[in-house]
Amino acid sequence: MKVEPTNMSFPLKCVDHEVSSTLNELTIKTAREEGSLRITTSSNVRWALTVEQ
C-alpha cells in the first residue's frame, strides 16, 4: 500500500489460502486536505481496508 502525498509505503506479503491482519498507523505533522491510497495486488487476492482520520 502506498500513501500519497506522504510517499510512504507499507509492503505486505500475501500468502495463498491464509488470512492475515495488519495495523499501520501514520502520524503526519502537517494537515493535508487531500490524500490517496494505492493498493496493488494479484487478481486472486481478496482484501479489505479501513481508513480513519
NUMI-253328 format. One line per field, with one value per atom (N, C-alpha, C, O, CB): residue number from 0; x, y, z; atom name. Coordinates in pm, 1 decimal, padded with zeros to 6 digits. Atoms other than C-alpha are relative to their C-alpha. Glycine has a CB too. Layout:
REM NUMI-253328
resi	c(NUM, ...) $
X	c(X, ...) $
Y	c(Y, ...) $
Z	c(Z, ...) $
name	c(CA, ...) $
//
This chain:
REM NUMI-253328
resi	c(0, 0, 0, 0, 0, 1, 1, 1, 1, 1, 2, 2, 2, 2, 2, 3, 3, 3, 3, 3, 4, 4, 4, 4, 4, 5, 5, 5, 5, 5, 6, 6, 6, 6, 6, 7, 7, 7, 7, 7, 8, 8, 8, 8, 8, 9, 9, 9, 9, 9, 10, 10, 10, 10, 10, 11, 11, 11, 11, 11, 12, 12, 12, 12, 12, 13, 13, 13, 13, 13, 14, 14, 14, 14, 14, 15, 15, 15, 15, 15, 16, 16, 16, 16, 16, 17, 17, 17, 17, 17, 18, 18, 18, 18, 18, 19, 19, 19, 19, 19, 20, 20, 20, 20, 20, 21, 21, 21, 21, 21, 22, 22, 22, 22, 22, 23, 23, 23, 23, 23, 24, 24, 24, 24, 24, 25, 25, 25, 25, 25, 26, 26, 26, 26, 26, 27, 27, 27, 27, 27, 28, 28, 28, 28, 28, 29, 29, 29, 29, 29, 30, 30, 30, 30, 30, 31, 31, 31, 31, 31, 32, 32, 32, 32, 32, 33, 33, 33, 33, 33, 34, 34, 34, 34, 34, 35, 35, 35, 35, 35, 36, 36, 36, 36, 36, 37, 37, 37, 37, 37, 38, 38, 38, 38, 38, 39, 39, 39, 39, 39, 40, 40, 40, 40, 40, 41, 41, 41, 41, 41, 42, 42, 42, 42, 42, 43, 43, 43, 43, 43, 44, 44, 44, 44, 44, 45, 45, 45, 45, 45, 46, 46, 46, 46, 46, 47, 47, 47, 47, 47, 48, 48, 48, 48, 48, 49, 49, 49, 49, 49, 50, 50, 50, 50, 50, 51, 51, 51, 51, 51, 52, 52, 52, 52, 52) $
X	c(00084.8, 00000.0, 00089.5, 00189.5, -00096.6, -00074.7, 00129.8, -00092.8, -00206.2, 00060.3, 00079.7, 00006.1, 00054.2, 00171.9, 00003.8, -00038.4, 00011.5, -00070.7, -00182.4, -00033.9, -00124.8, 00117.9, 00122.6, 00226.6, -00013.5, -00114.0, 00347.0, 00109.0, 00222.5, -00046.8, -00093.1, 00515.8, 00049.3, 00160.6, 00118.8, -00033.1, 00516.3, -00066.3, -00170.8, -00046.1, 00059.9, 00450.5, 00011.3, 00099.4, 00067.0, 00004.4, 00365.9, -00009.4, -00119.9, -00120.0, 00006.3, 00462.5, -00049.2, -00002.4, 00138.0, 00055.8, 00263.8, 00012.1, -00009.2, -00148.2, -00009.0, 00318.6, -00132.3, -00178.1, 00117.1, 00124.8, 00000.1, 00032.4, 00100.9, -00100.7, -00025.2, 00008.7, -00131.1, -00233.7, 00060.9, 00120.9, -00239.0, -00061.6, 00008.4, 00032.5, 00079.8, -00512.5, 00029.6, 00002.5, 00023.8, -00022.7, -00405.8, -00067.8, -00068.6, 00151.8, 00061.2, -00591.2, 00097.4, 00149.0, -00139.7, -00090.7, -00378.0, -00058.4, -00144.9, 00140.0, 00046.2, -00434.4, 00122.4, 00218.9, -00093.3, -00111.7, -00205.4, -00055.3, -00156.3, 00088.2, 00036.3, -00230.6, 00120.7, 00230.6, -00046.0, -00103.2, -00028.1, -00057.1, -00169.1, 00049.2, 00042.6, -00051.2, 00100.3, 00221.3, -00012.1, -00083.3, 00080.4, -00034.0, -00149.0, -00019.6, 00019.6, 00126.2, 00066.2, 00186.2, 00058.7, -00049.6, 00162.9, 00003.3, -00094.8, -00089.1, -00016.7, 00295.5, -00081.4, -00123.2, 00145.6, 00071.1, 00120.0, -00132.8, -00135.7, 00085.8, 00131.8, -00254.2, -00006.0, 00050.8, -00112.5, 00017.6, -00347.0, -00148.1, -00220.7, 00082.0, 00140.7, -00679.7, -00033.4, -00146.5, -00036.3, 00025.2, -00642.0, 00106.1, 00217.0, -00004.8, -00094.0, -00477.9, -00055.8, -00174.2, 00028.3, 00046.9, -00497.5, 00081.1, 00194.0, 00009.2, -00065.6, -00410.3, 00002.5, -00093.5, -00072.1, -00009.9, -00289.5, 00034.9, 00135.4, 00106.3, -00021.9, -00316.7, 00020.3, -00062.8, -00119.4, -00032.1, -00154.0, 00015.9, 00093.1, 00128.8, -00006.5, -00203.3, -00036.9, -00083.4, -00093.8, 00041.1, -00260.9, -00151.8, -00216.2, 00069.9, 00146.1, -00615.0, -00065.4, -00186.3, -00035.8, 00061.2, -00666.0, 00004.0, -00030.8, 00069.0, -00006.8, -00614.0, -00123.3, -00158.8, 00129.7, 00112.8, -00916.0, 00051.1, 00127.7, -00120.7, -00047.5, -00859.2, -00109.3, -00204.5, 00128.4, 00090.8, -01042.8, 00084.8, 00195.0, -00103.8, -00077.6, -00930.2, -00091.0, -00202.8, 00069.0, 00068.6, -01040.6, 00095.1, 00210.7, -00047.3, -00081.0, -00914.3, -00072.9, -00192.7, 00028.1, 00058.3, -00973.5, 00084.7, 00203.7, -00012.8, -00071.7, -00881.7, -00024.6, 00026.6, -00042.5) $
Y	c(-00115.9, 00000.0, 00122.4, 00126.0, -00000.3, -00124.9, 00347.7, 00114.4, 00121.9, 00022.8, -00111.7, 00663.6, 00128.4, 00161.2, 00007.6, -00126.6, 00990.5, 00114.1, 00091.3, 00000.2, -00050.1, 01271.6, -00023.0, 00037.7, 00146.6, 00019.9, 01144.6, -00086.5, -00086.5, -00062.7, 00090.4, 00894.6, -00110.6, -00160.6, 00078.3, 00111.0, 00635.0, -00126.6, -00120.0, 00029.5, 00125.3, 00269.8, -00105.0, -00099.3, -00049.8, 00110.2, -00041.0, -00129.4, -00175.3, 00014.5, 00124.5, -00354.6, -00114.7, -00131.8, -00033.7, 00114.0, -00660.6, -00123.8, -00116.9, 00025.4, 00124.5, -01021.1, -00074.0, -00102.5, -00087.1, 00076.0, -01202.2, -00144.6, -00172.3, 00059.7, 00142.3, -01581.0, -00067.8, -00047.3, -00063.6, 00070.6, -01800.6, -00081.3, -00148.9, -00092.1, 00078.6, -01952.4, 00032.8, -00049.7, -00146.9, -00042.4, -01760.1, 00134.5, 00221.6, 00008.9, -00125.9, -01484.6, 00069.5, 00008.0, -00022.6, -00073.7, -01213.6, 00137.1, 00186.6, 00013.0, -00132.0, -00885.5, 00086.3, 00040.5, -00009.4, -00092.8, -00581.8, 00135.9, 00180.6, 00011.1, -00135.5, -00245.1, 00089.5, 00061.3, 00005.1, -00101.0, 00052.9, 00135.1, 00170.0, 00002.2, -00132.7, 00395.6, 00100.9, 00083.2, 00007.9, -00102.7, 00705.2, 00133.6, 00177.4, 00005.3, -00131.7, 01035.9, 00103.0, 00095.6, 00005.9, -00103.3, 01338.5, 00132.2, 00170.4, 00010.6, -00125.4, 01665.9, 00115.0, 00204.4, 00038.4, -00107.9, 01887.8, -00051.7, -00152.9, 00060.1, 00040.9, 01863.6, 00016.4, 00110.4, 00082.7, -00005.8, 01793.6, -00013.0, -00087.3, -00111.4, 00005.0, 01848.6, -00125.7, -00174.0, 00122.2, 00117.1, 01551.8, -00105.5, -00076.6, 00038.8, 00110.7, 01214.7, -00116.2, -00117.5, -00040.8, 00117.5, 00884.2, -00121.5, -00109.7, 00021.5, 00127.8, 00518.8, -00078.1, -00075.1, -00080.1, 00086.0, 00285.3, -00140.4, -00161.5, 00053.6, 00139.1, -00089.2, -00079.8, -00076.0, -00056.6, 00081.3, -00322.1, -00144.5, -00173.0, 00051.0, 00141.7, -00699.1, -00084.3, -00031.9, -00031.5, 00089.4, -01001.4, -00015.8, 00013.0, -00138.9, 00006.8, -01069.4, -00105.3, -00098.7, -00027.7, 00105.1, -01376.8, 00030.4, -00056.2, -00131.2, -00039.4, -01187.2, 00081.8, 00175.9, 00080.9, -00078.4, -01063.7, 00080.5, 00029.5, -00091.7, -00083.5, -00774.1, 00097.9, 00123.5, 00076.1, -00101.7, -00521.0, 00107.0, 00078.6, -00060.8, -00112.1, -00179.1, 00093.2, 00123.1, 00075.7, -00102.0, 00061.3, 00116.6, 00098.6, -00056.0, -00121.0, 00420.0, 00094.2, 00117.5, 00067.2, -00096.1, 00665.8, 00124.9, 00123.0, -00060.0, -00125.8, 01025.5, 00052.5, 00158.6, 00103.1) $
Z	c(00000.0, 00000.0, 00000.0, 00071.8, 00121.0, 00005.9, -00085.4, 00039.0, -00008.2, -00141.7, -00049.8, 00090.3, -00063.1, -00048.3, 00157.3, 00062.6, -00105.6, 00070.9, 00117.3, -00151.6, 00057.7, -00080.0, 00088.8, 00063.3, -00028.3, -00090.2, 00200.9, -00061.4, -00013.7, 00129.1, 00067.6, -00033.0, 00093.0, 00076.7, -00054.5, -00089.2, 00245.7, -00053.8, -00118.5, 00147.1, 00044.0, 00174.6, 00109.9, 00195.7, -00129.3, -00095.0, 00373.9, -00079.3, -00107.9, 00099.5, 00076.0, 00182.3, 00088.6, 00201.1, -00059.6, -00072.2, 00291.4, -00086.9, -00208.0, 00039.7, 00073.8, 00190.3, 00011.9, 00122.6, 00051.5, 00002.8, 00086.2, -00033.1, -00131.5, -00103.2, 00018.3, 00116.5, -00037.9, 00026.9, 00128.8, 00044.9, -00072.4, 00113.4, 00188.8, -00118.6, -00094.4, 00145.5, 00146.6, 00233.8, -00024.1, -00137.8, 00458.8, 00023.7, -00063.3, 00030.9, -00040.9, 00641.9, 00093.9, 00187.2, 00068.7, -00087.0, 00798.4, 00029.4, -00042.9, -00064.0, -00042.1, 00975.9, 00028.7, 00089.8, 00125.8, -00020.1, 00980.1, 00039.0, -00015.2, -00128.0, -00040.5, 01153.5, -00023.7, 00024.0, 00150.1, 00020.7, 01035.5, 00041.1, 00003.7, -00148.9, -00044.1, 01196.8, -00052.1, -00038.7, 00155.7, 00060.0, 01025.3, 00064.3, 00059.3, -00154.0, -00060.5, 01210.7, -00090.2, -00117.1, 00145.7, 00091.3, 00982.6, 00074.8, 00138.6, -00128.6, -00073.8, 01123.7, -00058.2, 00015.4, 00002.9, 00066.7, 00867.8, -00054.4, -00124.4, -00113.3, 00050.0, 00794.6, -00151.6, -00207.2, 00067.6, 00144.8, 00432.6, -00031.8, 00034.3, -00071.5, 00038.1, 00260.9, -00078.6, -00072.2, -00081.2, 00083.6, 00024.6, 00022.9, 00067.8, -00147.7, -00006.9, 00023.0, -00078.5, -00112.3, 00146.2, 00071.9, -00156.7, 00041.9, 00089.4, -00152.3, -00025.7, -00107.6, -00129.3, -00206.4, 00112.6, 00117.2, -00377.9, 00047.0, 00114.9, -00101.5, -00037.6, -00330.1, -00127.7, -00218.5, 00084.1, 00116.5, -00580.4, 00044.5, 00136.0, -00070.5, -00036.5, -00562.7, -00120.4, -00221.6, 00119.3, 00108.7, -00781.7, 00002.3, 00103.2, 00012.3, 00013.6, -00903.3, 00088.8, 00111.1, -00142.9, -00082.0, -00681.1, 00149.1, 00229.5, -00025.7, -00141.1, -00351.5, 00035.5, -00035.5, 00029.3, -00052.5, -00152.2, 00117.3, 00199.1, 00042.5, -00110.0, 00084.4, 00042.1, -00031.6, -00040.6, -00052.5, 00298.9, 00065.9, 00112.9, 00101.0, -00050.5, 00419.4, 00079.1, 00037.1, -00115.7, -00078.9, 00691.6, 00017.7, 00056.0, 00138.4, -00014.0, 00694.9, 00092.1, 00075.8, -00137.9, -00093.2, 00978.6, 00003.0, -00028.3, 00141.2, -00015.6, 01035.9, 00138.1, 00173.9, -00105.8) $
name	c(N, CA, C, O, CB, N, CA, C, O, CB, N, CA, C, O, CB, N, CA, C, O, CB, N, CA, C, O, CB, N, CA, C, O, CB, N, CA, C, O, CB, N, CA, C, O, CB, N, CA, C, O, CB, N, CA, C, O, CB, N, CA, C, O, CB, N, CA, C, O, CB, N, CA, C, O, CB, N, CA, C, O, CB, N, CA, C, O, CB, N, CA, C, O, CB, N, CA, C, O, CB, N, CA, C, O, CB, N, CA, C, O, CB, N, CA, C, O, CB, N, CA, C, O, CB, N, CA, C, O, CB, N, CA, C, O, CB, N, CA, C, O, CB, N, CA, C, O, CB, N, CA, C, O, CB, N, CA, C, O, CB, N, CA, C, O, CB, N, CA, C, O, CB, N, CA, C, O, CB, N, CA, C, O, CB, N, CA, C, O, CB, N, CA, C, O, CB, N, CA, C, O, CB, N, CA, C, O, CB, N, CA, C, O, CB, N, CA, C, O, CB, N, CA, C, O, CB, N, CA, C, O, CB, N, CA, C, O, CB, N, CA, C, O, CB, N, CA, C, O, CB, N, CA, C, O, CB, N, CA, C, O, CB, N, CA, C, O, CB, N, CA, C, O, CB, N, CA, C, O, CB, N, CA, C, O, CB, N, CA, C, O, CB, N, CA, C, O, CB, N, CA, C, O, CB, N, CA, C, O, CB, N, CA, C, O, CB) $
//
